Amino acid sequence: MSCFFLNLNHLLPLLIGQYGSLVYLVLFLVIFIETGVVVLPFLPGDSLLFLSGSLAALSGTTLNPLLLIIILSIAAILGDTVNFEIGKHFGHHLTSPRFQRWIKPKYLHDTERFFTKHGNAAVFLGRFMPLIRTFIPFTAGISKMAYHRFILYNVLGGLSWVSVTVLAGFFLGNIAIVKAHFELIMLAIVAISLLPAMLMALRRKLKKPATPVN
């Protein structure tokens, strides 16, 4: 998986050169699956959006930043909607021990705490947090969140996440220092995105009372 992340900046330009506009379909499917299939939270999301935006800034490319934002926002919104329905109708079955190989209890537990603490905004805020991003709509479905509230924050979150990340790549991805260290930049994007979840886990650990010594 780490090898895939590091080779994204080489693989995607090759796909664009070979398949042209069909790459939109590939990007759509990756974002849809990353947000919509609860057992596949490790697909690239932030790094793929940033890279797509940076490639769209190059002259001669078939990628258009506005089309990227529209198509990938639709993918993200549809993905979360499908994930919500999976959680609503099948969530209690998928959280049984037989599925723990794919749906890690720790990730689900952290997501439930995040969802409980932040309420409706969790659907929006969770977009910017890898791993948790995939479990938020699933948890919302399990908790029977009202659909009209879910879809509002789903749409706002999907549009914001895709727009911010694609435009960041478009305006910053081709700066010399960024291009020279692109692999490190993509890893940094993932690390920064995970920072809120890491801080939340650290805060919970520090609040945990010490075990008394007998």
C-alpha positions in Angstrom: 0.0 0.0 0.0 2.8 2.4 0.9 4.4 1.6 -2.5 1.2 2.5 -4.2 1.1 5.9 -2.5 4.7 6.6 -3.4 4.1 5.7 -7.1 0.9 7.7 -7.6 2.7 10.6 -9.1 4.2 8.4 -11.7 1.2 6.1 -12.3 -1.5 8.7 -12.8 0.3 10.7 -15.6 0.9 7.4 -17.4 -2.8 6.6 -17.2 -3.7 10.1 -18.4 -1.3 9.7 -21.4 -2.7 6.3 -22.3 -6.4 6.7 -21.6 -7.1 10.5 -21.7 -10.5 11.5 -20.4 -11.3 8.0 -19.3 -9.1 8.7 -16.3 -12.1 10.7 -14.9 -13.9 7.4 -14.6 -10.9 5.8 -12.8 -10.7 8.7 -10.3 -14.5 8.6 -9.8 -14.4 4.9 -8.9 -11.4 5.3 -6.5 -13.0 8.1 -4.6 -16.4 6.4 -4.6 -15.0 3.1 -3.3 -12.8 4.9 -0.7 -15.8 6.7 0.8 -18.5 4.2 0.0 -17.1 0.7 0.9 -16.5 0.5 4.6 -14.0 -2.4 4.3 -11.7 -0.4 2.0 -10.7 2.7 4.0 -7.0 2.5 2.9 -7.4 3.7 -0.7 -5.8 7.0 -1.5 -8.2 10.0 -1.0 -6.5 13.2 -0.1 -3.3 12.4 -1.9 -5.1 11.4 -5.1 -7.2 14.6 -5.1 -4.1 16.8 -4.5 -2.2 15.0 -7.3 -5.1 15.3 -9.7 -5.3 19.0 -9.0 -1.6 19.5 -9.6 -1.7 17.6 -12.9 -4.7 19.7 -14.0 -2.5 22.8 -13.7 -0.1 21.4 -16.3 -0.5 22.6 -19.9 -1.6 19.9 -22.4 -3.3 17.7 -19.8 -6.8 16.4 -20.3 -7.7 17.1 -16.7 -9.8 20.2 -15.9 -10.0 21.4 -12.3 -13.6 22.4 -12.5 -14.6 19.0 -14.0 -12.5 17.2 -11.3 -14.3 19.1 -8.6 -17.7 18.3 -10.0 -17.1 14.6 -10.9 -15.2 13.8 -7.7 -17.6 15.6 -5.5 -20.4 13.5 -6.9 -18.3 10.4 -6.3 -17.7 11.4 -2.7 -21.3 12.3 -2.0 -22.6 9.1 -3.6 -20.0 7.0 -1.8 -21.0 8.4 1.6 -24.7 7.9 0.8 -24.1 4.2 -0.1 -22.1 3.8 3.0 -24.9 5.3 5.1 -27.4 2.9 3.6 -25.0 -0.1 4.3 -24.7 1.0 7.9 -28.5 1.6 8.2 -29.5 -1.8 6.8 -26.5 -4.1 7.5 -24.4 -2.4 10.1 -25.1 -4.6 13.0 -24.3 -7.7 10.9 -21.0 -6.2 9.6 -19.7 -5.3 13.1 -19.9 -8.9 14.3 -16.6 -10.7 15.1 -16.5 -12.6 11.7 -16.0 -9.2 9.9 -13.4 -7.8 12.3 -10.6 -8.6 9.9 -11.9 -5.9 7.6 -13.8 -3.6 9.9 -11.3 -2.9 12.7 -13.1 -2.5 16.1 -10.7 0.3 17.1 -11.4 2.4 14.0 -15.2 1.9 14.5 -14.9 2.7 18.2 -12.9 5.9 17.5 -15.5 6.9 14.9 -18.4 6.3 17.2 -16.8 8.5 19.8 -16.1 11.2 17.2 -19.7 11.0 15.9 -21.2 11.1 19.4 -19.1 14.1 20.4 -19.5 16.2 17.3 -23.0 15.2 16.2 -24.1 16.3 12.8 -20.9 18.2 12.1 -19.0 14.8 12.3 -20.4 14.0 8.8 -18.8 17.2 7.6 -15.6 17.2 9.6 -14.9 13.5 9.1 -14.4 14.1 5.4 -10.9 15.5 6.2 -9.8 12.5 8.3 -8.6 9.4 6.5 -9.9 6.0 7.9 -12.5 7.8 10.0 -13.8 9.3 6.8 -15.0 5.9 5.6 -16.6 4.9 9.0 -18.5 8.2 9.7 -21.4 7.6 7.2 -21.4 3.9 8.2 -21.8 4.9 11.9 -24.4 7.5 11.0 -26.4 4.8 9.3 -26.1 2.4 12.3 -27.3 5.2 14.6 -30.3 5.8 12.3 -29.4 9.5 11.8 -32.2 11.4 10.1 -31.5 11.2 6.4 -32.3 14.9 5.7 -29.6 15.9 8.2 -27.1 13.4 6.9 -27.5 14.4 3.3 -27.0 18.1 4.1 -23.7 17.6 5.8 -22.7 14.9 3.3 -23.1 17.3 0.4 -21.4 20.2 2.2 -18.6 18.0 3.3 -18.1 16.3 -0.1 -18.0 19.6 -1.9 -15.6 21.2 0.6 -13.2 18.3 0.8 -12.9 17.8 -2.9 -12.7 21.5 -3.7 -10.1 22.4 -1.1 -7.8 19.4 -1.9 -8.0 19.7 -5.7 -7.5 23.4 -5.6 -4.6 23.1 -3.2 -3.0 20.7 -5.7 -3.8 23.0 -8.6 -2.2 26.1 -7.1 0.6 24.5 -5.0 1.4 21.2 -6.6 3.7 22.5 -9.3 5.8 24.8 -7.1 9.4 23.7 -7.5 10.0 22.6 -3.9 6.7 20.7 -3.9 7.5 18.9 -7.2 11.0 18.1 -6.0 9.6 16.3 -2.9 6.3 15.2 -4.1 6.3 11.8 -2.4 7.1 13.4 0.9 4.4 16.0 0.4 1.8 13.3 -0.3 2.8 11.4 2.8 2.7 14.7 4.8 -0.9 15.4 3.5 -2.0 12.0 4.8 -0.2 12.6 8.2 -1.7 16.0 8.6 -5.1 14.6 7.8 -4.7 12.0 10.5 -3.5 14.5 13.0 -7.0 15.3 14.5 -7.7 11.6 15.1 -4.2 11.2 16.7 -4.8 14.2 19.0 -8.2 12.8 19.9 -6.7 9.4 20.8 -3.9 11.1 22.8 -6.3 13.2 24.7 -8.4 10.2 25.5 -5.3 8.3 26.7 -4.2 11.2 29.0 -7.7 11.5 30.5 -7.8 7.8 31.3 -7.3 7.3 35.1 -4.1 5.6 36.1 -4.4 2.0 37.3 -3.8 1.9 41.1 -0.7 0.0 42.2 -1.4 -2.7 44.8 
